[in-house]
């Protein structure tokens, strides 16, 4: 199990949280997604079957182009 964090500056409301969570949860190997609205940090717990590139692509698919991986 791996845990990775991504900052998504454009996240600003509960709709944003829901959109990102739903897209990332669709990925194979994702165990948990947490979005901290005040810090704009998305934390993803996943297996090796899920790559960082796939997670960033899912966040992009939710409508957020600027993503910074920690």
N, CA, C, O and CB atoms as a CASP TS submission, in Angstrom:
PFRMAT TS
TARGET T0000
AUTHOR 0000-0000-0000
METHOD Language model
MODEL 1
PARENT N/A
ATOM      1  N   UNK     1       0.847  -1.183   0.000  1.00  0.00           N
ATOM      2  CA  UNK     1       0.000   0.000   0.000  1.00  0.00           C
ATOM      3  C   UNK     1       0.888   1.240   0.000  1.00  0.00           C
ATOM      4  O   UNK     1       1.847   1.325   0.767  1.00  0.00           O
ATOM      5  CB  UNK     1      -0.961   0.001   1.224  1.00  0.00           C
ATOM      6  N   UNK     2       0.569   2.182  -0.849  1.00  0.00           N
ATOM      7  CA  UNK     2       1.282   3.454  -0.915  1.00  0.00           C
ATOM      8  C   UNK     2       0.318   4.592  -0.601  1.00  0.00           C
ATOM      9  O   UNK     2      -0.889   4.485  -0.814  1.00  0.00           O
ATOM     10  CB  UNK     2       1.932   3.654  -2.310  1.00  0.00           C
ATOM     11  N   UNK     3       0.875   5.669  -0.097  1.00  0.00           N
ATOM     12  CA  UNK     3       0.086   6.878   0.128  1.00  0.00           C
ATOM     13  C   UNK     3       0.794   8.015  -0.580  1.00  0.00           C
ATOM     14  O   UNK     3       1.984   8.247  -0.364  1.00  0.00           O
ATOM     15  CB  UNK     3      -0.096   7.182   1.660  1.00  0.00           C
ATOM     16  N   UNK     4       0.061   8.723  -1.426  1.00  0.00           N
ATOM     17  CA  UNK     4       0.626   9.873  -2.133  1.00  0.00           C
ATOM     18  C   UNK     4      -0.288  11.074  -1.916  1.00  0.00           C
ATOM     19  O   UNK     4      -1.496  10.937  -1.723  1.00  0.00           O
ATOM     20  CB  UNK     4       0.800   9.571  -3.658  1.00  0.00           C
ATOM     21  N   UNK     5       0.327  12.258  -1.954  1.00  0.00           N
ATOM     22  CA  UNK     5      -0.435  13.489  -1.779  1.00  0.00           C
ATOM     23  C   UNK     5      -0.236  14.395  -2.979  1.00  0.00           C
ATOM     24  O   UNK     5       0.837  14.445  -3.581  1.00  0.00           O
ATOM     25  CB  UNK     5      -0.022  14.212  -0.485  1.00  0.00           C
ATOM     26  N   UNK     6      -1.303  15.110  -3.308  1.00  0.00           N
ATOM     27  CA  UNK     6      -1.317  16.027  -4.438  1.00  0.00           C
ATOM     28  C   UNK     6      -1.996  17.317  -3.996  1.00  0.00           C
ATOM     29  O   UNK     6      -3.042  17.279  -3.348  1.00  0.00           O
ATOM     30  CB  UNK     6      -2.042  15.400  -5.671  1.00  0.00           C
ATOM     31  N   UNK     7      -1.411  18.452  -4.341  1.00  0.00           N
ATOM     32  CA  UNK     7      -2.064  19.734  -4.095  1.00  0.00           C
ATOM     33  C   UNK     7      -2.806  20.119  -5.362  1.00  0.00           C
ATOM     34  O   UNK     7      -2.250  20.086  -6.460  1.00  0.00           O
ATOM     35  CB  UNK     7      -1.032  20.842  -3.677  1.00  0.00           C
ATOM     36  N   UNK     8      -4.080  20.487  -5.192  1.00  0.00           N
ATOM     37  CA  UNK     8      -4.928  20.901  -6.315  1.00  0.00           C
ATOM     38  C   UNK     8      -5.466  22.289  -5.966  1.00  0.00           C
ATOM     39  O   UNK     8      -6.504  22.403  -5.314  1.00  0.00           O
ATOM     40  CB  UNK     8      -6.112  19.862  -6.585  1.00  0.00           C
ATOM     41  N   UNK     9      -4.768  23.350  -6.396  1.00  0.00           N
ATOM     42  CA  UNK     9      -5.109  24.719  -5.986  1.00  0.00           C
ATOM     43  C   UNK     9      -6.538  25.161  -6.309  1.00  0.00           C
ATOM     44  O   UNK     9      -7.089  26.013  -5.613  1.00  0.00           O
ATOM     45  CB  UNK     9      -4.167  25.663  -6.631  1.00  0.00           C
ATOM     46  N   UNK    10      -7.132  24.604  -7.335  1.00  0.00           N
ATOM     47  CA  UNK    10      -8.465  25.063  -7.746  1.00  0.00           C
ATOM     48  C   UNK    10      -9.609  24.466  -6.927  1.00  0.00           C
ATOM     49  O   UNK    10     -10.757  24.877  -7.097  1.00  0.00           O
ATOM     50  CB  UNK    10      -8.679  24.737  -9.192  1.00  0.00           C
ATOM     51  N   UNK    11      -9.326  23.515  -6.050  1.00  0.00           N
ATOM     52  CA  UNK    11     -10.388  22.954  -5.207  1.00  0.00           C
ATOM     53  C   UNK    11     -10.877  24.043  -4.257  1.00  0.00           C
ATOM     54  O   UNK    11     -10.091  24.632  -3.515  1.00  0.00           O
ATOM     55  CB  UNK    11      -9.882  21.698  -4.407  1.00  0.00           C
ATOM     56  N   UNK    12     -12.201  24.307  -4.290  1.00  0.00           N
ATOM     57  CA  UNK    12     -12.701  25.419  -3.482  1.00  0.00           C
ATOM     58  C   UNK    12     -14.024  25.143  -2.756  1.00  0.00           C
ATOM     59  O   UNK    12     -14.493  25.977  -1.981  1.00  0.00           O
ATOM     60  CB  UNK    12     -12.870  26.612  -4.355  1.00  0.00           C
ATOM     61  N   UNK    13     -14.628  23.965  -3.008  1.00  0.00           N
ATOM     62  CA  UNK    13     -15.940  23.714  -2.398  1.00  0.00           C
ATOM     63  C   UNK    13     -16.200  22.214  -2.287  1.00  0.00           C
ATOM     64  O   UNK    13     -15.409  21.399  -2.761  1.00  0.00           O
ATOM     65  CB  UNK    13     -17.062  24.389  -3.220  1.00  0.00           C
ATOM     66  N   UNK    14     -17.301  21.866  -1.663  1.00  0.00           N
ATOM     67  CA  UNK    14     -17.651  20.453  -1.501  1.00  0.00           C
ATOM     68  C   UNK    14     -17.928  19.770  -2.844  1.00  0.00           C
ATOM     69  O   UNK    14     -17.682  18.572  -2.986  1.00  0.00           O
ATOM     70  CB  UNK    14     -18.872  20.319  -0.595  1.00  0.00           C
ATOM     71  N   UNK    15     -18.431  20.510  -3.819  1.00  0.00           N
ATOM     72  CA  UNK    15     -18.629  19.938  -5.156  1.00  0.00           C
ATOM     73  C   UNK    15     -17.280  19.507  -5.731  1.00  0.00           C
ATOM     74  O   UNK    15     -17.173  18.438  -6.331  1.00  0.00           O
ATOM     75  CB  UNK    15     -19.328  20.962  -6.105  1.00  0.00           C
ATOM     76  N   UNK    16     -16.257  20.332  -5.548  1.00  0.00           N
ATOM     77  CA  UNK    16     -14.906  20.005  -6.021  1.00  0.00           C
ATOM     78  C   UNK    16     -14.407  18.735  -5.335  1.00  0.00           C
ATOM     79  O   UNK    16     -13.859  17.846  -5.985  1.00  0.00           O
ATOM     80  CB  UNK    16     -13.929  21.184  -5.756  1.00  0.00           C
ATOM     81  N   UNK    17     -14.598  18.658  -4.039  1.00  0.00           N
ATOM     82  CA  UNK    17     -14.173  17.494  -3.268  1.00  0.00           C
ATOM     83  C   UNK    17     -14.841  16.244  -3.809  1.00  0.00           C
ATOM     84  O   UNK    17     -14.180  15.227  -4.020  1.00  0.00           O
ATOM     85  CB  UNK    17     -14.499  17.675  -1.777  1.00  0.00           C
ATOM     86  N   UNK    18     -16.136  16.311  -4.033  1.00  0.00           N
ATOM     87  CA  UNK    18     -16.898  15.168  -4.532  1.00  0.00           C
ATOM     88  C   UNK    18     -16.432  14.763  -5.927  1.00  0.00           C
ATOM     89  O   UNK    18     -16.262  13.574  -6.199  1.00  0.00           O
ATOM     90  CB  UNK    18     -18.393  15.494  -4.553  1.00  0.00           C
ATOM     91  N   UNK    19     -16.224  15.739  -6.814  1.00  0.00           N
ATOM     92  CA  UNK    19     -15.812  15.449  -8.195  1.00  0.00           C
ATOM     93  C   UNK    19     -14.459  14.742  -8.231  1.00  0.00           C
ATOM     94  O   UNK    19     -14.291  13.752  -8.943  1.00  0.00           O
ATOM     95  CB  UNK    19     -15.747  16.745  -9.019  1.00  0.00           C
ATOM     96  N   UNK    20     -13.505  15.249  -7.469  1.00  0.00           N
ATOM     97  CA  UNK    20     -12.171  14.639  -7.437  1.00  0.00           C
ATOM     98  C   UNK    20     -12.238  13.251  -6.815  1.00  0.00           C
ATOM     99  O   UNK    20     -11.662  12.302  -7.348  1.00  0.00           O
ATOM    100  CB  UNK    20     -11.182  15.528  -6.651  1.00  0.00           C
ATOM    101  N   UNK    21     -12.931  13.129  -5.701  1.00  0.00           N
ATOM    102  CA  UNK    21     -13.042  11.835  -5.021  1.00  0.00           C
ATOM    103  C   UNK    21     -13.655  10.791  -5.934  1.00  0.00           C
ATOM    104  O   UNK    21     -13.142   9.675  -6.020  1.00  0.00           O
ATOM    105  CB  UNK    21     -13.876  11.966  -3.746  1.00  0.00           C
ATOM    106  N   UNK    22     -14.733  11.122  -6.612  1.00  0.00           N
ATOM    107  CA  UNK    22     -15.410  10.159  -7.485  1.00  0.00           C
ATOM    108  C   UNK    22     -14.513   9.711  -8.632  1.00  0.00           C
ATOM    109  O   UNK    22     -14.482   8.522  -8.949  1.00  0.00           O
ATOM    110  CB  UNK    22     -16.695  10.763  -8.041  1.00  0.00           C
ATOM    111  N   UNK    23     -13.791  10.617  -9.256  1.00  0.00           N
ATOM    112  CA  UNK    23     -12.919  10.254 -10.376  1.00  0.00           C
ATOM    113  C   UNK    23     -11.758   9.375  -9.928  1.00  0.00           C
ATOM    114  O   UNK    23     -11.448   8.378 -10.580  1.00  0.00           O
ATOM    115  CB  UNK    23     -12.383  11.510 -11.054  1.00  0.00           C
ATOM    116  N   UNK    24     -11.122   9.733  -8.831  1.00  0.00           N
ATOM    117  CA  UNK    24      -9.965   8.964  -8.373  1.00  0.00           C
ATOM    118  C   UNK    24     -10.391   7.581  -7.878  1.00  0.00           C
ATOM    119  O   UNK    24      -9.668   6.606  -8.081  1.00  0.00           O
ATOM    120  CB  UNK    24      -9.224   9.723  -7.257  1.00  0.00           C
ATOM    121  N   UNK    25     -11.549   7.485  -7.236  1.00  0.00           N
ATOM    122  CA  UNK    25     -12.025   6.196  -6.725  1.00  0.00           C
ATOM    123  C   UNK    25     -12.309   5.199  -7.847  1.00  0.00           C
ATOM    124  O   UNK    25     -12.352   3.996  -7.590  1.00  0.00           O
ATOM    125  CB  UNK    25     -13.280   6.400  -5.892  1.00  0.00           C
ATOM    126  N   UNK    26     -12.502   5.657  -9.066  1.00  0.00           N
ATOM    127  CA  UNK    26     -12.757   4.762 -10.200  1.00  0.00           C
ATOM    128  C   UNK    26     -11.521   3.960 -10.589  1.00  0.00           C
ATOM    129  O   UNK    26     -11.642   2.936 -11.260  1.00  0.00           O
ATOM    130  CB  UNK    26     -13.242   5.562 -11.397  1.00  0.00           C
ATOM    131  N   UNK    27     -10.335   4.406 -10.180  1.00  0.00           N
ATOM    132  CA  UNK    27      -9.094   3.760 -10.589  1.00  0.00           C
ATOM    133  C   UNK    27      -8.883   2.429  -9.867  1.00  0.00           C
ATOM    134  O   UNK    27      -9.155   2.301  -8.673  1.00  0.00           O
ATOM    135  CB  UNK    27      -7.914   4.684 -10.329  1.00  0.00           C
ATOM    136  N   UNK    28      -8.393   1.446 -10.618  1.00  0.00           N
ATOM    137  CA  UNK    28      -8.071   0.150 -10.022  1.00  0.00           C
ATOM    138  C   UNK    28      -6.935   0.320  -9.037  1.00  0.00           C
ATOM    139  O   UNK    28      -5.947   0.994  -9.328  1.00  0.00           O
ATOM    140  CB  UNK    28      -7.699  -0.887 -11.107  1.00  0.00           C
ATOM    141  N   UNK    29      -7.071  -0.282  -7.883  1.00  0.00           N
ATOM    142  CA  UNK    29      -6.021  -0.245  -6.876  1.00  0.00           C
ATOM    143  C   UNK    29      -6.163   0.851  -5.849  1.00  0.00           C
ATOM    144  O   UNK    29      -5.433   0.860  -4.858  1.00  0.00           O
ATOM    145  CB  UNK    29      -4.726  -0.105  -7.534  1.00  0.00           C
ATOM    146  N   UNK    30      -7.091   1.787  -6.057  1.00  0.00           N
ATOM    147  CA  UNK    30      -7.284   2.869  -5.088  1.00  0.00           C
ATOM    148  C   UNK    30      -8.096   2.339  -3.911  1.00  0.00           C
ATOM    149  O   UNK    30      -9.190   1.800  -4.078  1.00  0.00           O
ATOM    150  CB  UNK    30      -7.998   4.097  -5.746  1.00  0.00           C
ATOM    151  N   UNK    31      -7.531   2.506  -2.718  1.00  0.00           N
ATOM    152  CA  UNK    31      -8.190   2.045  -1.495  1.00  0.00           C
ATOM    153  C   UNK    31      -8.961   3.158  -0.805  1.00  0.00           C
ATOM    154  O   UNK    31     -10.048   2.931  -0.273  1.00  0.00           O
ATOM    155  CB  UNK    31      -7.170   1.465  -0.540  1.00  0.00           C
ATOM    156  N   UNK    32      -8.389   4.383  -0.812  1.00  0.00           N
ATOM    157  CA  UNK    32      -9.025   5.502  -0.117  1.00  0.00           C
ATOM    158  C   UNK    32      -8.592   6.820  -0.744  1.00  0.00           C
ATOM    159  O   UNK    32      -7.470   6.967  -1.229  1.00  0.00           O
ATOM    160  CB  UNK    32      -8.678   5.483   1.387  1.00  0.00           C
ATOM    161  N   UNK    33      -9.522   7.774  -0.719  1.00  0.00           N
ATOM    162  CA  UNK    33      -9.248   9.134  -1.208  1.00  0.00           C
ATOM    163  C   UNK    33      -9.751  10.097  -0.147  1.00  0.00           C
ATOM    164  O   UNK    33     -10.906  10.028   0.274  1.00  0.00           O
ATOM    165  CB  UNK    33      -9.934   9.412  -2.611  1.00  0.00           C
ATOM    166  N   UNK    34      -8.872  11.000   0.282  1.00  0.00           N
ATOM    167  CA  UNK    34      -9.277  12.036   1.233  1.00  0.00           C
ATOM    168  C   UNK    34      -8.892  13.385   0.652  1.00  0.00           C
ATOM    169  O   UNK    34      -7.777  13.569   0.163  1.00  0.00           O
ATOM    170  CB  UNK    34      -8.617  11.818   2.638  1.00  0.00           C
ATOM    171  N   UNK    35      -9.815  14.318   0.708  1.00  0.00           N
ATOM    172  CA  UNK    35      -9.547  15.672   0.235  1.00  0.00           C
ATOM    173  C   UNK    35      -9.693  16.623   1.409  1.00  0.00           C
ATOM    174  O   UNK    35     -10.749  16.695   2.037  1.00  0.00           O
ATOM    175  CB  UNK    35     -10.504  16.069  -0.933  1.00  0.00           C
ATOM    176  N   UNK    36      -8.624  17.352   1.699  1.00  0.00           N
ATOM    177  CA  UNK    36      -8.646  18.352   2.766  1.00  0.00           C
ATOM    178  C   UNK    36      -8.892  19.702   2.102  1.00  0.00           C
ATOM    179  O   UNK    36      -7.980  20.294   1.525  1.00  0.00           O
ATOM    180  CB  UNK    36      -7.299  18.351   3.605  1.00  0.00           C
ATOM    181  N   UNK    37     -10.107  20.176   2.188  1.00  0.00           N
ATOM    182  CA  UNK    37     -10.508  21.413   1.514  1.00  0.00           C
ATOM    183  C   UNK    37      -9.684  22.630   1.943  1.00  0.00           C
ATOM    184  O   UNK    37      -9.250  23.388   1.075  1.00  0.00           O
ATOM    185  CB  UNK    37     -11.968  21.681   1.777  1.00  0.00           C
ATOM    186  N   UNK    38      -9.448  22.853   3.237  1.00  0.00           N
ATOM    187  CA  UNK    38      -8.674  24.050   3.630  1.00  0.00           C
ATOM    188  C   UNK    38      -7.252  24.084   3.053  1.00  0.00           C
ATOM    189  O   UNK    38      -6.755  25.150   2.689  1.00  0.00           O
ATOM    190  CB  UNK    38      -8.594  24.127   5.142  1.00  0.00           C
ATOM    191  N   UNK    39      -6.600  22.922   2.973  1.00  0.00           N
ATOM    192  CA  UNK    39      -5.226  22.900   2.459  1.00  0.00           C
ATOM    193  C   UNK    39      -5.149  22.561   0.972  1.00  0.00           C
ATOM    194  O   UNK    39      -4.097  22.693   0.346  1.00  0.00           O
ATOM    195  CB  UNK    39      -4.403  21.903   3.243  1.00  0.00           C
ATOM    196  N   UNK    40      -6.284  22.120   0.415  1.00  0.00           N
ATOM    197  CA  UNK    40      -6.376  21.742  -1.004  1.00  0.00           C
ATOM    198  C   UNK    40      -5.487  20.543  -1.342  1.00  0.00           C
ATOM    199  O   UNK    40      -4.968  20.431  -2.452  1.00  0.00           O
ATOM    200  CB  UNK    40      -5.994  22.928  -1.887  1.00  0.00           C
ATOM    201  N   UNK    41      -5.322  19.647  -0.358  1.00  0.00           N
ATOM    202  CA  UNK    41      -4.483  18.465  -0.529  1.00  0.00           C
ATOM    203  C   UNK    41      -5.358  17.219  -0.680  1.00  0.00           C
ATOM    204  O   UNK    41      -6.261  16.967   0.117  1.00  0.00           O
ATOM    205  CB  UNK    41      -3.511  18.306   0.668  1.00  0.00           C
ATOM    206  N   UNK    42      -5.058  16.451  -1.729  1.00  0.00           N
ATOM    207  CA  UNK    42      -5.731  15.184  -1.985  1.00  0.00           C
ATOM    208  C   UNK    42      -4.758  14.076  -1.581  1.00  0.00           C
ATOM    209  O   UNK    42      -3.635  14.022  -2.081  1.00  0.00           O
ATOM    210  CB  UNK    42      -6.176  15.051  -3.502  1.00  0.00           C
ATOM    211  N   UNK    43      -5.185  13.202  -0.686  1.00  0.00           N
ATOM    212  CA  UNK    43      -4.371  12.074  -0.243  1.00  0.00           C
ATOM    213  C   UNK    43      -4.996  10.805  -0.796  1.00  0.00           C
ATOM    214  O   UNK    43      -6.190  10.557  -0.626  1.00  0.00           O
ATOM    215  CB  UNK    43      -4.261  12.018   1.321  1.00  0.00           C
ATOM    216  N   UNK    44      -4.170  10.003  -1.462  1.00  0.00           N
ATOM    217  CA  UNK    44      -4.659   8.777  -2.090  1.00  0.00           C
ATOM    218  C   UNK    44      -3.863   7.592  -1.562  1.00  0.00           C
ATOM    219  O   UNK    44      -2.633   7.584  -1.619  1.00  0.00           O
ATOM    220  CB  UNK    44      -4.556   8.863  -3.639  1.00  0.00           C
ATOM    221  N   UNK    45      -4.570   6.596  -1.049  1.00  0.00           N
ATOM    222  CA  UNK    45      -3.962   5.330  -0.646  1.00  0.00           C
ATOM    223  C   UNK    45      -4.258   4.337  -1.762  1.00  0.00           C
ATOM    224  O   UNK    45      -5.406   4.155  -2.167  1.00  0.00           O
ATOM    225  CB  UNK    45      -4.512   4.822   0.757  1.00  0.00           C
ATOM    226  N   UNK    46      -3.186   3.693  -2.255  1.00  0.00           N
ATOM    227  CA  UNK    46      -3.384   2.802  -3.400  1.00  0.00           C
ATOM    228  C   UNK    46      -2.338   1.699  -3.439  1.00  0.00           C
ATOM    229  O   UNK    46      -1.302   1.771  -2.777  1.00  0.00           O
ATOM    230  CB  UNK    46      -3.347   3.594  -4.700  1.00  0.00           C
ATOM    231  N   UNK    47      -2.636   0.679  -4.233  1.00  0.00           N
ATOM    232  CA  UNK    47      -1.689  -0.415  -4.437  1.00  0.00           C
ATOM    233  C   UNK    47      -0.747  -0.034  -5.580  1.00  0.00           C
ATOM    234  O   UNK    47      -0.898   1.015  -6.206  1.00  0.00           O
ATOM    235  CB  UNK    47      -2.435  -1.761  -4.746  1.00  0.00           C
ATOM    236  N   UNK    48       0.223  -0.905  -5.835  1.00  0.00           N
ATOM    237  CA  UNK    48       1.164  -0.671  -6.928  1.00  0.00           C
ATOM    238  C   UNK    48       0.478  -0.680  -8.291  1.00  0.00           C
ATOM    239  O   UNK    48       1.046  -0.206  -9.275  1.00  0.00           O
ATOM    240  CB  UNK    48       2.262  -1.720  -6.901  1.00  0.00           C
ATOM    241  N   UNK    49      -0.736  -1.215  -8.355  1.00  0.00           N
ATOM    242  CA  UNK    49      -1.455  -1.286  -9.628  1.00  0.00           C
ATOM    243  C   UNK    49      -1.892   0.087 -10.133  1.00  0.00           C
ATOM    244  O   UNK    49      -2.280   0.227 -11.293  1.00  0.00           O
ATOM    245  CB  UNK    49      -2.667  -2.180  -9.485  1.00  0.00           C
ATOM    246  N   UNK    50      -1.830   1.087  -9.280  1.00  0.00           N
ATOM    247  CA  UNK    50      -2.282   2.433  -9.643  1.00  0.00           C
ATOM    248  C   UNK    50      -1.075   3.376  -9.651  1.00  0.00           C
ATOM    249  O   UNK    50      -0.370   3.502  -8.651  1.00  0.00           O
ATOM    250  CB  UNK    50      -3.384   2.945  -8.651  1.00  0.00           C
ATOM    251  N   UNK    51      -0.846   4.035 -10.792  1.00  0.00           N
ATOM    252  CA  UNK    51       0.307   4.925 -10.920  1.00  0.00           C
ATOM    253  C   UNK    51      -0.054   6.369 -10.578  1.00  0.00           C
ATOM    254  O   UNK    51      -1.222   6.758 -10.588  1.00  0.00           O
ATOM    255  CB  UNK    51       0.872   4.853 -12.335  1.00  0.00           C
ATOM    256  N   UNK    52       0.976   7.146 -10.277  1.00  0.00           N
ATOM    257  CA  UNK    52       0.772   8.577 -10.031  1.00  0.00           C
ATOM    258  C   UNK    52       0.200   9.263 -11.265  1.00  0.00           C
ATOM    259  O   UNK    52      -0.645  10.151 -11.155  1.00  0.00           O
ATOM    260  CB  UNK    52       2.093   9.246  -9.621  1.00  0.00           C
ATOM    261  N   UNK    53       0.666   8.844 -12.439  1.00  0.00           N
ATOM    262  CA  UNK    53       0.163   9.434 -13.685  1.00  0.00           C
ATOM    263  C   UNK    53      -1.329   9.192 -13.842  1.00  0.00           C
ATOM    264  O   UNK    53      -2.054  10.071 -14.310  1.00  0.00           O
ATOM    265  CB  UNK    53       0.915   8.863 -14.892  1.00  0.00           C
ATOM    266  N   UNK    54      -1.796   8.012 -13.458  1.00  0.00           N
ATOM    267  CA  UNK    54      -3.228   7.700 -13.551  1.00  0.00           C
ATOM    268  C   UNK    54      -4.024   8.556 -12.573  1.00  0.00           C
ATOM    269  O   UNK    54      -5.120   9.012 -12.897  1.00  0.00           O
ATOM    270  CB  UNK    54      -3.481   6.201 -13.273  1.00  0.00           C
ATOM    271  N   UNK    55      -3.477   8.776 -11.379  1.00  0.00           N
ATOM    272  CA  UNK    55      -4.165   9.606 -10.384  1.00  0.00           C
ATOM    273  C   UNK    55      -4.259  11.044 -10.871  1.00  0.00           C
ATOM    274  O   UNK    55      -5.317  11.665 -10.775  1.00  0.00           O
ATOM    275  CB  UNK    55      -3.436   9.550  -9.026  1.00  0.00           C
ATOM    276  N   UNK    56      -3.160  11.574 -11.393  1.00  0.00           N
ATOM    277  CA  UNK    56      -3.178  12.942 -11.920  1.00  0.00           C
ATOM    278  C   UNK    56      -4.166  13.041 -13.082  1.00  0.00           C
ATOM    279  O   UNK    56      -4.898  14.026 -13.184  1.00  0.00           O
ATOM    280  CB  UNK    56      -1.758  13.373 -12.379  1.00  0.00           C
ATOM    281  N   UNK    57      -4.198  12.041 -13.954  1.00  0.00           N
ATOM    282  CA  UNK    57      -5.139  12.047 -15.080  1.00  0.00           C
ATOM    283  C   UNK    57      -6.582  12.050 -14.582  1.00  0.00           C
ATOM    284  O   UNK    57      -7.432  12.719 -15.170  1.00  0.00           O
ATOM    285  CB  UNK    57      -4.896  10.829 -15.992  1.00  0.00           C
ATOM    286  N   UNK    58      -6.870  11.317 -13.516  1.00  0.00           N
ATOM    287  CA  UNK    58      -8.222  11.284 -12.955  1.00  0.00           C
ATOM    288  C   UNK    58      -8.600  12.644 -12.373  1.00  0.00           C
ATOM    289  O   UNK    58      -9.731  13.101 -12.539  1.00  0.00           O
ATOM    290  CB  UNK    58      -8.329  10.196 -11.872  1.00  0.00           C
ATOM    291  N   UNK    59      -7.654  13.287 -11.694  1.00  0.00           N
ATOM    292  CA  UNK    59      -7.919  14.624 -11.152  1.00  0.00           C
ATOM    293  C   UNK    59      -8.153  15.605 -12.307  1.00  0.00           C
ATOM    294  O   UNK    59      -9.033  16.462 -12.227  1.00  0.00           O
ATOM    295  CB  UNK    59      -6.734  15.105 -10.251  1.00  0.00           C
ATOM    296  N   UNK    60      -7.368  15.478 -13.372  1.00  0.00           N
ATOM    297  CA  UNK    60      -7.570  16.307 -14.565  1.00  0.00           C
ATOM    298  C   UNK    60      -8.955  16.060 -15.162  1.00  0.00           C
ATOM    299  O   UNK    60      -9.634  17.001 -15.575  1.00  0.00           O
ATOM    300  CB  UNK    60      -6.476  16.020 -15.618  1.00  0.00           C
ATOM    301  N   UNK    61      -9.367  14.804 -15.208  1.00  0.00           N
ATOM    302  CA  UNK    61     -10.680  14.430 -15.763  1.00  0.00           C
ATOM    303  C   UNK    61     -11.803  15.065 -14.950  1.00  0.00           C
ATOM    304  O   UNK    61     -12.861  15.383 -15.493  1.00  0.00           O
ATOM    305  CB  UNK    61     -10.847  12.887 -15.787  1.00  0.00           C
ATOM    306  N   UNK    62     -11.577  15.251 -13.656  1.00  0.00           N
ATOM    307  CA  UNK    62     -12.570  15.908 -12.788  1.00  0.00           C
ATOM    308  C   UNK    62     -12.653  17.403 -13.061  1.00  0.00           C
ATOM    309  O   UNK    62     -13.554  18.082 -12.570  1.00  0.00           O
ATOM    310  CB  UNK    62     -12.229  15.673 -11.314  1.00  0.00           C
ATOM    311  N   UNK    63     -11.699  17.917 -13.855  1.00  0.00           N
ATOM    312  CA  UNK    63     -11.763  19.339 -14.239  1.00  0.00           C
ATOM    313  C   UNK    63     -10.687  20.211 -13.626  1.00  0.00           C
ATOM    314  O   UNK    63     -10.781  21.438 -13.671  1.00  0.00           O
ATOM    315  CB  UNK    63     -13.084  19.894 -13.865  1.00  0.00           C
ATOM    316  N   UNK    64      -9.664  19.592 -13.054  1.00  0.00           N
ATOM    317  CA  UNK    64      -8.625  20.355 -12.379  1.00  0.00           C
ATOM    318  C   UNK    64      -7.281  20.087 -13.041  1.00  0.00           C
ATOM    319  O   UNK    64      -6.696  19.016 -12.877  1.00  0.00           O
ATOM    320  CB  UNK    64      -8.573  20.005 -10.876  1.00  0.00           C
ATOM    321  N   UNK    65      -6.802  21.070 -13.789  1.00  0.00           N
ATOM    322  CA  UNK    65      -5.589  20.897 -14.600  1.00  0.00           C
ATOM    323  C   UNK    65      -4.305  21.070 -13.816  1.00  0.00           C
ATOM    324  O   UNK    65      -3.299  20.435 -14.131  1.00  0.00           O
ATOM    325  CB  UNK    65      -5.597  21.867 -15.737  1.00  0.00           C
ATOM    326  N   UNK    66      -4.322  21.913 -12.805  1.00  0.00           N
ATOM    327  CA  UNK    66      -3.094  22.164 -12.046  1.00  0.00           C
ATOM    328  C   UNK    66      -3.045  21.213 -10.856  1.00  0.00           C
ATOM    329  O   UNK    66      -3.846  21.310  -9.926  1.00  0.00           O
ATOM    330  CB  UNK    66      -3.019  23.651 -11.570  1.00  0.00           C
ATOM    331  N   UNK    67      -2.085  20.291 -10.908  1.00  0.00           N
ATOM    332  CA  UNK    67      -1.919  19.290  -9.848  1.00  0.00           C
ATOM    333  C   UNK    67      -0.441  19.210  -9.514  1.00  0.00           C
ATOM    334  O   UNK    67       0.388  19.049 -10.409  1.00  0.00           O
ATOM    335  CB  UNK    67      -2.478  17.883 -10.280  1.00  0.00           C
ATOM    336  N   UNK    68      -0.101  19.321  -8.236  1.00  0.00           N
ATOM    337  CA  UNK    68       1.297  19.228  -7.800  1.00  0.00           C
ATOM    338  C   UNK    68       1.430  18.011  -6.901  1.00  0.00           C
ATOM    339  O   UNK    68       0.787  17.924  -5.854  1.00  0.00           O
ATOM    340  CB  UNK    68       1.758  20.532  -7.054  1.00  0.00           C
ATOM    341  N   UNK    69       2.272  17.070  -7.320  1.00  0.00           N
ATOM    342  CA  UNK    69       2.500  15.885  -6.494  1.00  0.00           C
ATOM    343  C   UNK    69       3.554  16.189  -5.448  1.00  0.00           C
ATOM    344  O   UNK    69       4.543  16.865  -5.731  1.00  0.00           O
ATOM    345  CB  UNK    69       2.930  14.680  -7.358  1.00  0.00           C
ATOM    346  N   UNK    70       3.342  15.690  -4.233  1.00  0.00           N
ATOM    347  CA  UNK    70       4.304  15.884  -3.129  1.00  0.00           C
ATOM    348  C   UNK    70       5.264  14.730  -3.108  1.00  0.00           C
ATOM    349  O   UNK    70       6.157  14.686  -2.262  1.00  0.00           O
ATOM    350  CB  UNK    70       3.586  16.012  -1.758  1.00  0.00           C
TER
END
